[in-house]
Amino acid sequence: REVFDEIFKTGKPPSEIVESQGLAQIGDEEAITAAVREAIEKNPDAVAKYRAGNEKVLSFLMGQVMKQTRGRADAQLVQMVLKRLLAGK
């Protein structure tokens, strides 16, 4: 939506607006892994609940990563990395 508003205001191409305002999706696994590690470190109770079998907590942890990345992280990649790190792999 922000992109459309900016297109109408400035006439700039969408790709330029996305890049200049930092709105591109984060698909870099290293960046996502760093965000996931931080979410895990900051939420030890949620991690313990997940490891005890409460898989609903995964959504909470994903939300923390998305919040940290301002919604720009690739959700599928976040979920994959979260599951891998929570499994200790």
KOLPAPA-337765 format. One record per residue (C-alpha): residue in one letter; x, y, z. Coordinates in steps of 0.2 Angstrom, whole numbers, padded with zeros to 4 digits, always signed. Example, Ala and Ser with C-alpha at 12.3 -4.5 7.8 and 13.67 -1.06 7.14 Angstrom:
2
A+0062-0022+0039 S+0068-0005+0036 
***
This chain:
89
R+0000+0000+0000 E+0014+0012+0004 V+0022+0008-0013 F+0005+0013-0022 D+0004+0029-0012 E+0021+0034-0016 I+0019+0029-0035 F+0004+0042-0036 K+0014+0055-0026 T+0031+0054-0035 G+0028+0044-0051 K+0043+0034-0047 P+0044+0015-0052 P+0039+0003-0039 S+0056-0006-0038 E+0064+0011-0034 I+0052+0015-0020 V+0053-0003-0013 E+0072-0001-0013 S+0073+0017-0006 Q+0061+0014+0008 G+0068-0003+0013 L+0052-0013+0010 A+0059-0028+0001 Q+0056-0045+0008 I+0071-0053+0017 G+0075-0069+0010 D+0093-0070+0016 E+0094-0086+0027 E+0108-0078+0037 A+0098-0063+0041 I+0083-0073+0045 T+0094-0085+0056 A+0100-0070+0066 A+0083-0064+0069 V+0077-0081+0074 R+0091-0084+0086 E+0087-0067+0094 A+0069-0072+0096 I+0074-0088+0104 E+0086-0080+0116 K+0073-0067+0121 N+0059-0079+0124 P+0065-0094+0134 D+0048-0098+0141 A+0041-0100+0124 V+0055-0111+0118 A+0053-0122+0134 K+0034-0124+0130 Y+0038-0128+0112 R+0050-0141+0117 A+0038-0148+0129 G+0026-0151+0114 N+0016-0135+0113 E+0017-0132+0094 K+0006-0117+0095 V+0020-0107+0103 L+0029-0108+0086 S+0016-0095+0079 F+0021-0083+0094 L+0040-0085+0090 M+0036-0082+0071 G+0027-0067+0076 Q+0042-0061+0086 V+0053-0063+0071 M+0041-0054+0059 K+0039-0040+0072 Q+0058-0038+0073 T+0060-0038+0054 R+0045-0026+0052 G+0035-0040+0042 R+0048-0041+0029 A+0055-0059+0032 D+0050-0073+0021 A+0038-0082+0032 Q+0041-0100+0025 L+0060-0097+0028 V+0057-0091+0046 Q+0047-0106+0050 M+0060-0118+0043 V+0074-0110+0052 L+0064-0109+0068 K+0060-0127+0068 R+0078-0132+0064 L+0085-0121+0078 L+0072-0127+0090 A+0076-0145+0086 G+0094-0141+0090 K+0100-0144+0072 
***
